[in-house]
């Protein structure tokens, strides 16, 4: 499906796919049927279609606000679907390429300019015994078998990533800081060996009130973005699903908690002439 998303004119006899499989043939025929007749018989037009599709679904993986780019792509695809002949399609594809190519080549590396975290400053708990007790209870609850596991993994000789030697040993890495909505407790399970995903939590801390869970995911760590919603920074998680696939989910603050705003499966498709990894967005949810 990912291949046909960016290359609807795929020649399955040359692609390595089973060209005798009825389901494969049906998928290819349906992909081609979405375009005017003879689109795939014109090599130049077929190549232009591939370029436009690649720019659409690759640029999504590069921007911090894919939900906004998605609006443009939906409109572009609507124009494509309205074409009844190849002359119309050729003009629409030219317009899409001219819109997206300058953006594709100019977008900086993801997270290059984003702030380090969701906080405005650190919290000094030295003289706040009540809050210190609350945090210790949170850490203890997150270190249980149901969450990060109570077993001391150092028994196996693995070294946790980024272990803070100044804090008592737990299976949880955590920080407490000030944000625009109050003090935050941010925690994640320590990662060991070749582990790539880790469970992550955000709690809002307020005096004499139970900590409020704002966010929880098994596919951390999280990556803050520069955009904001309701006064809080957006972020994304990048959960590894396989060697070439990552589940990308963007979260935004709705005024009460963080909720998923946009997600897709990022699929690696190789490298460009400069050795940069290339990927496209598939299975988009919004």
BELKAVEN-V440545 format. One record per residue. N is the residue number from 0. SS is DSSP state (helix for helix, strand for strand, loop for the rest). BURIAL is + if it has 9 or more other C-alpha atoms within 8 Angstrom, else -. Layout:
[[N | SS | BURIAL] [N | SS | BURIAL]]
This chain:
[[0 | loop | -] [1 | helix | -] [2 | helix | -] [3 | helix | +] [4 | helix | +] [5 | helix | +] [6 | loop | +] [7 | loop | +] [8 | loop | +] [9 | loop | +] [10 | loop | -] [11 | helix | +] [12 | helix | -] [13 | helix | -] [14 | helix | -] [15 | loop | -] [16 | loop | -] [17 | loop | -] [18 | loop | -] [19 | loop | -] [20 | loop | -] [21 | helix | -] [22 | helix | -] [23 | helix | +] [24 | helix | +] [25 | helix | -] [26 | helix | -] [27 | helix | +] [28 | helix | -] [29 | helix | -] [30 | helix | +] [31 | helix | +] [32 | helix | -] [33 | loop | -] [34 | loop | +] [35 | loop | +] [36 | loop | -] [37 | loop | -] [38 | loop | +] [39 | loop | +] [40 | loop | -] [41 | loop | -] [42 | helix | -] [43 | helix | -] [44 | helix | +] [45 | helix | +] [46 | helix | -] [47 | helix | +] [48 | helix | +] [49 | helix | +] [50 | helix | +] [51 | helix | +] [52 | helix | +] [53 | helix | +] [54 | helix | +] [55 | helix | +] [56 | helix | +] [57 | helix | +] [58 | helix | +] [59 | loop | +] [60 | loop | +] [61 | loop | +] [62 | loop | +] [63 | loop | -] [64 | loop | -] [65 | helix | +] [66 | helix | +] [67 | helix | -] [68 | helix | +] [69 | helix | +] [70 | helix | -] [71 | helix | -] [72 | helix | +] [73 | helix | -] [74 | helix | -] [75 | helix | +] [76 | helix | -] [77 | helix | -] [78 | helix | +] [79 | helix | +] [80 | helix | -] [81 | helix | -] [82 | loop | +] [83 | loop | -] [84 | loop | -] [85 | helix | +] [86 | helix | -] [87 | helix | +] [88 | helix | +] [89 | helix | +] [90 | helix | -] [91 | helix | +] [92 | helix | +] [93 | helix | +] [94 | helix | -] [95 | helix | +] [96 | helix | +] [97 | helix | -] [98 | helix | -] [99 | helix | +] [100 | helix | +] [101 | helix | -] [102 | helix | +] [103 | helix | +] [104 | helix | -] [105 | helix | -] [106 | loop | -] [107 | loop | -] [108 | loop | -] [109 | loop | -] [110 | loop | -] [111 | loop | -] [112 | loop | -] [113 | loop | -] [114 | loop | -] [115 | loop | -] [116 | loop | -] [117 | loop | +] [118 | loop | +] [119 | loop | -] [120 | strand | -] [121 | strand | -] [122 | loop | -] [123 | loop | -] [124 | loop | -] [125 | loop | -] [126 | loop | -] [127 | loop | -] [128 | helix | -] [129 | helix | -] [130 | helix | +] [131 | helix | +] [132 | helix | -] [133 | helix | -] [134 | helix | +] [135 | helix | -] [136 | helix | -] [137 | helix | -] [138 | helix | +] [139 | helix | -] [140 | helix | -] [141 | helix | +] [142 | loop | +] [143 | loop | +] [144 | loop | -] [145 | loop | -] [146 | loop | +] [147 | loop | +] [148 | loop | +] [149 | loop | -] [150 | loop | -] [151 | loop | -] [152 | helix | -] [153 | helix | -] [154 | helix | -] [155 | helix | -] [156 | loop | -] [157 | loop | +] [158 | loop | -] [159 | loop | +] [160 | loop | -] [161 | loop | -] [162 | loop | -] [163 | loop | -] [164 | loop | -] [165 | loop | -] [166 | loop | -] [167 | loop | -] [168 | loop | -] [169 | loop | -] [170 | loop | +] [171 | strand | +] [172 | strand | +] [173 | strand | -] [174 | strand | -] [175 | strand | +] [176 | strand | +] [177 | strand | +] [178 | strand | +] [179 | loop | -] [180 | loop | -] [181 | strand | +] [182 | strand | +] [183 | strand | +] [184 | strand | +] [185 | strand | +] [186 | strand | +] [187 | strand | +] [188 | strand | +] [189 | loop | +] [190 | loop | +] [191 | loop | +] [192 | loop | -] [193 | loop | -] [194 | loop | -] [195 | loop | -] [196 | loop | +] [197 | strand | +] [198 | strand | +] [199 | strand | +] [200 | strand | +] [201 | strand | +] [202 | strand | +] [203 | strand | +] [204 | strand | +] [205 | strand | +] [206 | loop | -] [207 | loop | -] [208 | strand | -] [209 | strand | -] [210 | strand | -] [211 | strand | -] [212 | strand | +] [213 | strand | +] [214 | strand | +] [215 | strand | +] [216 | strand | -] [217 | strand | -] [218 | strand | +] [219 | strand | +] [220 | loop | +] [221 | strand | +] [222 | strand | +] [223 | strand | +] [224 | strand | +] [225 | strand | +] [226 | strand | -] [227 | strand | +] [228 | strand | +] [229 | loop | -] [230 | loop | -] [231 | strand | +] [232 | strand | +] [233 | strand | +] [234 | strand | +] [235 | strand | +] [236 | strand | +] [237 | strand | +] [238 | strand | +] [239 | strand | +] [240 | loop | -] [241 | loop | -] [242 | loop | -] [243 | loop | +] [244 | strand | +] [245 | strand | +] [246 | strand | +] [247 | strand | +] [248 | strand | +] [249 | strand | +] [250 | strand | +] [251 | strand | +] [252 | strand | +] [253 | loop | +] [254 | loop | -] [255 | loop | -] [256 | loop | +] [257 | strand | +] [258 | strand | +] [259 | strand | +] [260 | strand | +] [261 | strand | +] [262 | strand | +] [263 | strand | +] [264 | strand | +] [265 | strand | +] [266 | strand | +] [267 | strand | +] [268 | strand | +] [269 | strand | -] [270 | strand | +] [271 | loop | -] [272 | loop | -] [273 | loop | -] [274 | loop | -] [275 | loop | -] [276 | strand | +] [277 | strand | +] [278 | strand | +] [279 | strand | +] [280 | strand | +] [281 | strand | +] [282 | strand | -] [283 | strand | +] [284 | strand | -] [285 | loop | -]]
